Amino acid sequence: MEPKELVQLAYKTLQEKMAEDIEVIDISGISTIADYFIIATGKNPRHVQSLVDELDQTLGRAGAEDHRDEGYRAANWVLMDYKDVVIHIFSQEDRRFYDLERIWRSGRLLTKEEILG
């Protein structure tokens, strides 16, 4: 699965499952970590875990390579690493605290139209 396809499918899945403040940052020109960061917020720990579970199932069925994730049990900040795409699902409090958008502000924030084509 190409990174752009993974981003589109993950974005749609997060929208359908009512994630809040979904953002996609293109970091391909500034980092070798990944091409894209997807950042979203869950309403509570159960919602965060539900978002992760749904992404895991949907992306897996679509053929995305196995990923590594961290933080599922605590559900404050779950990181899902799909190599070229890294997905961050935060609680509201932790998202404000870590403020990845500020840290990666030299990346390019994609519009919904750019993401969905």
Backbone as a ProteinNet text record, in pm:
[ID]
protein_1_A
[PRIMARY]
MEPKELVQLAYKTLQEKMAEDIEVIDISGISTIADYFIIATGKNPRHVQSLVDELDQTLGRAGAEDHRDEGYRAANWVLMDYKDVVIHIFSQEDRRFYDLERIWRSGRLLTKEEILG
[TERTIARY]
84.4	0	89.1	61	137.3	104.8	201.8	177.6	55.6	37.8	-76.1	-208.2	-215	-335.9	-363.1	-257.1	-271.4	-323.8	-269.6	-314.4	-463.1	-505.7	-646.6	-737.3	-701.3	-784.5	-788	-673.6	-668.8	-752	-741.5	-817.3	-967.8	-1011.4	-1153.8	-1201.3	-1119.6	-1155.5	-1169.1	-1075.2	-1081.6	-1203.9	-1237.2	-1358.2	-1483	-1492.3	-1609.9	-1627.8	-1518	-1522.2	-1519.2	-1544.2	-1562.9	-1439.1	-1321.4	-1200.6	-1210.8	-1146.2	-1150.4	-1019.1	-1027	-909	-807.7	-851.4	-762.6	-674.3	-544.4	-448.8	-350.4	-307.5	-205.1	-93.8	28.4	144.7	238.2	273.4	371.2	509.1	584.1	718	827.1	787.5	881.7	1002.9	985.2	1095.7	1186.2	1148.7	1226.7	1273.9	1231.7	1266.7	1276.5	1358.1	1366.6	1284.5	1221.2	1140.2	1022.8	954.4	834.3	804.5	705	658.8	544.4	460.8	342.6	324.4	276	222.6	72.5	-4.9	-148	-168.1	-236.3	-259.4	-410	-462.1	-605.1	-625.7	-743.9	-777	-899.7	-891.8	-1006.4	-1070.1	-1198.1	-1273.3	-1241	-1200.8	-1168.4	-1083.7	-1028.4	-941.4	-1007.1	-1132.6	-1201.2	-1210.6	-1239	-1249.1	-1113.3	-1006.6	-871.4	-844.6	-872.2	-849.3	-938	-1059.8	-1151.8	-1099	-1046.6	-988.8	-870.7	-784.8	-668.9	-713.1	-809.1	-858.4	-915.5	-994.2	-1055.6	-949.7	-853.3	-744.3	-667.4	-637.8	-563.8	-637.7	-766.7	-846	-859.9	-896.1	-921.4	-794.5	-687	-561.8	-504.5	-519.9	-473.5	-547.8	-680.9	-761.2	-724.4	-680	-643.9	-502.6	-431	-298.1	-182.4	-209	-98.5	-5.5	122.4	220.9	200.8	245.9	238.5	301.5	247.6	297.4	335.1	397.2	431.9	349.3	294.9	225.7	270.7	255	295	189.6	165	77.8	-67.3	-100.8	-241.3	-305.1	-235.4	-294.1	-330.9	-241.2	-269.2	-366.8	-362.2	-453.6	-447.1	-330.2	-310	-250.8	-158.4	-93.9	-55.5	-127	-95.4	-26.9	88.8	165.2	156.5	113.7	104.2	202.6	305.4	412.8	397.4	359.9	348	463	579	702.2	692.3	627.5	618.7	507.8	419.1	308.7	305.8	312.1	304.8	176.6	94.4	-34.4	-25.8	-65.1	-66.1	-210.5	-259.5	-393.4	-376.7	-424	-403.9	-533.4	-517.1	-621.9	-613.7	-719.4	-719.9	-606.8	-590.9	-489	-347.9	-317.2	-182.6	-155.2	-256.9	-234.3	-194.6	-263.5	-226.1	-85.5	-53	76.4	192.2	181.7	292.6	296.1	182.3	173.4	264.4	243.2	325.3	316.2	202.1	188.6	290.4	316.1	415.9	555.5	584.1	716.9	748.6	649.5	668.7	613.1	613.3	555.5	628.6	751.7	820.9	773.4	691.9	626.6	507.9	447.2	334	203.9	116.8	-14.9	-103.6	-155.9	-237.9	-383.5	-447.7	-590.4	-669.2	-795	-882.2	-889.8	-892.3	-899.3	-773.2	-658.1	-531.7	-526.6	-580.1	-576.5	-668.9	-791	-891.3	-891.6	-816.3	-802.8	-921
-117.6	0	124.1	213.3	337.2	429.7	511.4	600.8	690.6	747.2	837.6	762.1	638.7	556.8	527.2	497.2	469.1	593.2	709.3	834.9	855.8	837.2	856.7	762.3	635.7	537.5	563.4	595.7	625.9	750.2	851.4	975.1	947.7	874.1	840.1	758.5	664.1	580.7	665.1	754.7	842.6	932.7	982.6	1064.6	984.5	863.6	779.5	744.9	730.6	692.7	814.2	931.3	1055	1102.2	1078.3	1137.2	1289	1358.8	1504.5	1560.9	1679.1	1755	1670.3	1605	1520.5	1610	1591.2	1669.4	1574.6	1610.6	1534.4	1631	1595	1678.7	1600.8	1661.8	1603.8	1643.7	1544.8	1572.8	1513.8	1471.3	1402.9	1488.6	1617.8	1704.8	1745.8	1710.5	1758.3	1647.7	1524.2	1416.1	1282.7	1195	1058.9	961.9	1011.2	927.6	866.7	950.3	908.4	1014.5	986.2	1085.7	1169.1	1104.1	1171.8	1140.3	1239.8	1222.1	1246.8	1157.6	1180.9	1199.3	1305.6	1336.5	1351.6	1283.3	1292.1	1281.1	1319.9	1319.1	1232.2	1152.6	1076.5	1147.4	1122.7	1192.7	1142.9	1016.4	956.1	830.7	766.5	650	539.4	510.9	407.8	447	573.6	621.6	613.8	651.5	640.4	495.1	401.2	259.9	212.3	258.3	222	271.5	392.9	446.7	361.3	324.9	241.8	105	44.2	-87.2	-81.8	20.2	32.6	56.6	141.5	164.4	35.3	-36.6	-162.2	-259.5	-275.2	-368.2	-319.1	-194.6	-140.3	-137.5	-88.1	-79.8	-219.1	-308.5	-446	-515.2	-500.6	-560.3	-503.2	-379.2	-313.5	-349.5	-425.6	-470.1	-387.9	-298.2	-221.2	-316.7	-290.8	-375	-370.6	-476.5	-479.1	-353.3	-310.5	-188.9	-218.9	-121.7	-126.2	-19.2	-49.7	56.5	58.9	175.5	198.2	284.6	257.9	342.6	300.4	184.8	143.1	128.6	66.4	39.2	167	264.2	390.5	478.2	468.6	541.4	693.3	744.8	890.2	938.8	858.3	887.1	753.1	712.5	587.2	621.7	561.9	581.9	454.7	468	355.1	382.6	300.8	324.3	231.7	289.1	215.7	252.7	278.7	315.5	452.9	464.1	593.3	682.4	622.9	697.6	663.5	765.7	746.5	814.5	736.6	786.3	806.8	925.3	960.8	983.8	904.3	923.5	967.1	1087	1148.2	1161.8	1170	1226.6	1377.6	1449.1	1594	1661.1	1620.1	1682	1658.5	1534.9	1505.4	1570.5	1584.4	1650.8	1796	1862.8	2001.7	2009	1914.8	1916.3	1894.5	1792.2	1757.4	1843.8	1893.1	1990	1955.4	1837.8	1793.9	1888	1951.5	2044.7	2158	2202.8	2309.4	2255	2137	2077.9	2053.2	2010.3	1977.4	2086.5	2209.6	2318.9	2344.9	2297.5	2315	2214.1	2118.1	2029.1	2100.9	2038.8	2101.8	2039	2119.6	2074.7	2059.2	1939.3	1913	1950.9	1999	2028.5	1899.4	1902.3	1786.8	1748.5	1847	1821.8	1752.9	1794.5	1729	1585.2	1560.7	1427	1332.9	1376.2	1289.5	1290.7	1384.8	1389.6	1449.2
0	0	0	-91.2	-101.7	16	58.8	173.4	155.7	37.7	14.4	30.2	-17.7	-2.7	144.3	218.6	361	433.5	397.9	459.1	431.8	308.2	272.4	350.3	355.2	424.1	575	632.3	776	807.1	723.9	744.8	740.7	639.4	627.2	748	790.6	905.5	1031	1052.7	1169.4	1164.7	1046.9	1033.3	1068.5	1012.8	1036	1183.2	1254.3	1395.4	1488	1430.7	1507.9	1583.6	1528	1587	1572.4	1661.4	1659.5	1607	1544.8	1501.5	1425.3	1319.4	1239.5	1153.2	1164.8	1086.5	1020.9	900.5	830.6	794.7	834.6	806.9	715.3	603.4	511.3	562.8	610.2	663.5	573.1	453.2	363.8	327	318.9	280.6	395	518.1	632.7	725.9	700.6	792.4	719	773.2	719.6	805.6	909.8	998.5	922.9	844.7	772.7	667.4	584.8	488	544.9	627.7	681.5	829.2	901.7	1036.2	1027.3	1085.9	1104.1	1253.7	1291.1	1431.9	1452.1	1553.4	1582.9	1733.9	1777.3	1919.4	1944.1	2051.2	2098.1	2215.2	2236.5	2341.6	2482	2492.1	2621.2	2592.3	2696.5	2671.4	2589.1	2613.7	2534.3	2387.7	2363.8	2225.9	2157.4	2227.4	2171.6	2130.9	2220	2190	2075.3	2071.1	1963	1828	1825	1701.7	1656.1	1749.6	1717.5	1666.3	1733.4	1691.2	1549.8	1522.6	1389.8	1282.4	1310.8	1215.3	1189.3	1295.6	1283.5	1191.2	1212.2	1130.7	986.9	970.1	836.1	752.1	808.7	733.3	706.6	802.8	783.5	670.4	667.2	560.2	423.6	422	295.9	251	332.8	293.1	345.5	440.2	498.6	572.4	561	628.5	778.9	844.2	990.2	1046.7	1153	1216.9	1361.5	1418.1	1559.7	1627.9	1743.1	1815.9	1960.8	2019.2	2157.5	2224.5	2352.5	2432.1	2438.4	2382.6	2375.1	2513	2603.8	2736.1	2810.1	2812.2	2882.4	2804.3	2672.5	2582.6	2598	2633.3	2636.6	2503.7	2452.6	2324.8	2265.4	2163.5	2095.7	1964.7	1944	1822.4	1739.5	1615.7	1522.2	1408.8	1398.3	1301.8	1182	1070.2	943.9	850.5	906.2	835.6	770.4	654.3	585.7	640.2	718.4	779.2	928.1	1011.3	1155.6	1203.8	1272.8	1321.1	1472	1516.4	1658.1	1699.9	1794.6	1849.6	1994.6	2024.6	2155	2233.9	2366.3	2450.5	2430.2	2465.5	2447.7	2526.3	2649.2	2735.5	2681.7	2643	2594.1	2459.2	2378	2249.4	2271.5	2362.4	2393.3	2452	2539.5	2606	2507.9	2423.3	2332.8	2207.4	2163	2053.9	1934.9	1878.1	1765.1	1645.9	1628	1515.8	1527.7	1648.1	1667.4	1642.2	1694.5	1679.1	1531.7	1455.1	1313.5	1221.5	1267.6	1189	1057.7	1043.8	916.5	811.9	854.3	758.7	697.1	598.7	529.8	574.5	634	677.8	554.2	533.5	415.8	440.1	336.6	344.6	324.2	362.7	345.1	196.8	109.3	-34.6	-84.3	-33.4	-72.8	-24.2	93.4	150.9	74.9	52.3	-6.8	-160	-216.3	-362.6	-425
[MASK]
+++++++++++++++++++++++++++++++++++++++++++++++++++++++++++++++++++++++++++++++++++++++++++++++++++++++++++++++++++++

